[in-house]
Amino acid sequence: MRSSVSKSAMLGIGACLAAIAQAQPAFPSRPVSLVLPSAPGDPTDLVARVLQPKMSERLGQQFLVENRPGGSAVIASNAVAKAQPDGHTLLLALSAHSINPIALKTLPYDTFRDFAPVTLIARFALIVGANAVVKGSNLREFIAAAKAQPGSLNFASPGVGTLSFLVGEEISRRSGLNAAHIAFKGGAPAIQAMIADQAQYGALPLNLMGAHFASGRLKPLAVTSAKRAPQLPGVPTVAESGFPGFEAYNWIGVFAPAATPAPVIARLHGEFVAALAEADVRQKLVAVGFEIVGSSPQELDQFVRGEFEHWDKFAREFNVKFD
């Protein structure tokens, strides 16, 4: 008798769950918003705009790009962390996502618990560039000339806690340059400061610096990737320039709020990866220095944790200040 009651109860629960599942609207049931921590024209915005029409088509709903710059990417991240976990609000994060837990004393969210990884879209090296009038045609020569005049250098970045800041700090600390850091509100102002000789060098993306290399206002010294960039084959890597093992990439990944249903994450992952595989998308992104990835959610989670551990170790070893 007890057994038959148990079976009946189980059948009833199963029927209820099936009814609830059928009542859930198919995803997506309304426009999907991709929230960016950057301003128009920055690398994350470029990627978002390339993917936007493809994702609208694939999802059958409007795919909206929402720029929420500022606050070292915290404003955008917090908005997504607090959003409904239904897949209709996503974060297009960059490397600050894994650096902020090191750089900032408090965050209004937990970087590793409050987000569900979807896919690592792409990664891209930074280019260490310098004002055209400084001495040296590559990073090794630049450092040698600068060390002959100690205290003469500033390096620019889009802000404390960015990958550009950490790359600049690592080159400065490991080479003994001890250059002063000047933070700007974005990559474009940092580049203008380099052109005006307010800062002599900086590490920034190719899509922001390429035109200035072509015009001769800036010159490339090194790339932060493990191998030379195909767009700049004559420019050595940082590792080749006296920093063995050096490798650093900015990255762009998609996250949903934690507790987003697994089937929704799977759908989003599949559509992003399929969009990234389209020839015109690859052509547009590769042309400006992006290395397309399209990882699994698990691989993105492991990658973010690895980036955090790497830069946390560096910051502790060299007592890097983020004030």
N, C-alpha and C positions, 0 to 999 in steps of 0.2 A: 504493500500500500504506500509506504514511504517513498519507494522507488518511483511508482507511477506519478505521485504528486510532484516529485522533483522533475521528472521528464516533462510534465505538463507546464510547470513553471518555466522551464528552459525554453520550451516551444513558444510560450507567450512572450518571453523576453526577446527571443530571436525575431518574432514577428514585429515587435515594437521597433527594434533596431533597424529592421529592413524598411519599415514605414518611414522612420526618421531619415534614413539614407536617401530614400526616394524623394523626400520632401526638401532635401538640400538642393539649392539651385546649382546648376552646372557652372563650373568655373571656366572663364570669368563671366560674371553676370552683369558687369558694368565696366566702365573704363578702368584701366590699370595705370597707376601713377608710379613713375620711376623718379625718386627723389635724389638729387645730386647735391653734394657738399661744396660744389664749385660754381664759379661764375661762367657765363657764356664765353666760349672760346678756349676754355681750359681743356686738358686732355679727356677728362671724364665727360665733359659736355660734347666733345667731338664724337666720342664713342656712342654716347646716347643718341645723338642726332642721326648717326649712320644706322643704328639699329631700330630707331623709332618706326619708320614705315614698314620694316620687315616684321616687327613684333605686332604691330596693329593688324597686319594681314594674317599672320599666323594665329593670333588669338581671337580674331573676329570681333575685337573691341578696340576702341581708341586706346592708344598707348601714349600716355602723356609724360612729358619731361618737365620736371619741376625743379628749378634751381633754387637752392637754399644755402648760399655760401655764408661763411662767417663762423666764428667760434671754434676755429681749428677742426672743422667738420662735425662738431658736436651738435649743432642746431639740426642739421639734416638727420644725423644718426638718431638723435633722441626722438624726432618726429616719427621715424619708422618704428623704433623700439616700442613706442606707445600706441601705435596704430592697431586697428583690428587685425588679428592674425588670420586673414582669409585670402592672402595672396594678391589683394588689389592695391597694396601699397608696398613698394620695394625700395631698397637702398642700393644705389650704385656707389660703392665705397672705394676709396683708394688707400694708399699705404698708411695714411694717418689713422686708419681704423685700428691697426695693430700697434701704432706708436703712441696713441693717446693714453693708454693705460700706464705708460712709462712717463710721458711728458706732463700729464695733468694730475694734480693731487686728488681731485674728486671728479667723478663722472656721474651724470644722472641716469646711467644705465650700466649694465655689465656687458662688456664687449663679448665675452665668451658664452654667456647664458641667455642674453636677451635677443639674439638673432639666430635665424635658421639659414645656414649657407645654401646657396643655390648653385652658383658656378663661378669659377675664376675666369673672367672674360679674356683678359690679356695682361701682359706685362710689357714694360718698356724700360730701356736703359735711359739714364740721364747723360747729358753731354756736359763735361766740364769745359766751359768756355771762358774767354777772357776778353777784356778790352783790347782793341787792336794795337794800341801803342805800347803795351807792356812787353817786356823782353821775353823771348822764348817762343819757339814754334810748336812745342809740345809740353806736356805736363812736367816731364823731367827737367827740361831746360828752364821752364818757368819757375820751378821751385829753386833750382840752383841760383838763378838771377835774383830771386826774391830774398833768399837767405843772405845774400851779400848786402842787402839793405833791410835789416830787421825792423819790424814794426811799421812797414810801409804799406801793408795790404789789408783790404777789407774784402769779405766775401758776402754776396747777396743771396737771400733765399726768399721764398714766398711766405715764410713765417716760421717761428720756433716750433719744433715738433714735426715739421715736414721731412720727407726723405731728403730733399735738397739740403736742408739744414744739417741733417746727420752726416750726409756724404761730405759736405763742406767741413764739418767738424772733424771727421775721421781723417781726411787728407791733411788738414791743418795740424791736428795733434800728432799723427804718426810721422809726419815729415819734419816737425819742429818749426813750422812756419808761425804758429800761434797768431794767425790772422784774426782780426776782429770781425764779428758777425753783425750784419745789418739786416733786420727783418723788414719785409715789405708785405703789403696786402695783395698778394697774388704774384704769379710768374711774370706778367707783362711789366708791372712797375719795377720788379727786380732787374729785368733785362734793360729797361731804360736807364736805371742807375748805373749798370755796367757800361752802357754806351757813353754815358755822361762822365764816366770815371769817378763816380762817387763810391763805387765798389769795383774792384779790379777783376774779380772772377766769381763764378757761381756754377752750380750744377742744376741744369734745367732740361726739360724735354726738347727733343729735336723739332717737334711741330711748332714750338715757340721760338726757337733759335735759328732754324734753318735759313730763313730769309735774311737774317743779319749776318750769317756766315757768308752768304752769297754776295751781299752788298759790301763786305769787307769791314763793317763796323765792329764786328766781333770775330774772334777766331776760335776754332775748336782745339782743345788741348788733349782730351782723352775721353773715352767712353767708359761707363761703369759696368758694362756687360762683361761676361767671361770671354767673349770673342768680339772681334772688331765688327762694327756696324756696317752692313752692306751699303748703306747710304753714304758712309764716310770711310771707305776702305783704307785711306791713308792715315787715319787718326788712330793712334795706339790705344789700348785699353789702359785703365788705371793700374791693373795688375802688371802690365808690361812696363809701367813707368816708375817702378820701384816699390810697389805695394803687392807683393806676392799673395795670391789667393783672394785678392779683393774682387768683390762681385756685389752689385746692388741694383735692384730693379724697383721702379715704381710699379704698382699693379692696380688693376680695376676688377672688382668682384661684385656680384649681386647677392644681396641678403634680403630675407623676409623677416617679419617679426617672429620671435620664438612662438611655438605652439601652432604655427601654420600647418594644416594637415599635410601628411606625407604625400597623398596623391596630387595635391596642388603643387608642392615642391617639385615632384617628378614631372608634372606637366610643364612648369616653368623652365626647369632644367632642359628638358627636351627641346623646347621651342627656342631657347637662347642658343643652344648648341647648333641646332639646325640653321638658325639665322646666321651664325658665325661661319658656317660652312659655305654660304653662298658666295660665288666668285666675286661679285662686285663689292660685297662687304669686305672680303679679305683684301682685295686690291686697294681699297680706300684706306684701310687701317695699316696694312704693311707699308704702304708708300710713305707714311709719316713715322715709321719706327716702331709700330706695335708688333709684338709677337703674340699671335692669337693662341689661346690655350683651350678654353671650353672644358674645364675640369668637372669631376663629379663633386657633389656637395661635400662628401667626406674628404676629398683631396683639398678643397678650399679651406675647410676647417683646420686640417693639419698644416697647411701652408701659413695661415694667419698665426697660428700658435708658434710655428717655427720662426716667423718674422719677429714676433714679440720677443721670443727668447734671445734671438741674435742681437737685437738693438738694446735690449735690457742689459745684456752682458757688456756690450760696448759702453753704454752710459755709465754703468757702475765702475768699469775698469778705468775710465778716463774722467770720472766725476763730472759728467756733462750736466750743465745747468740749463733748465728749460724756462727760466724766469724771463 
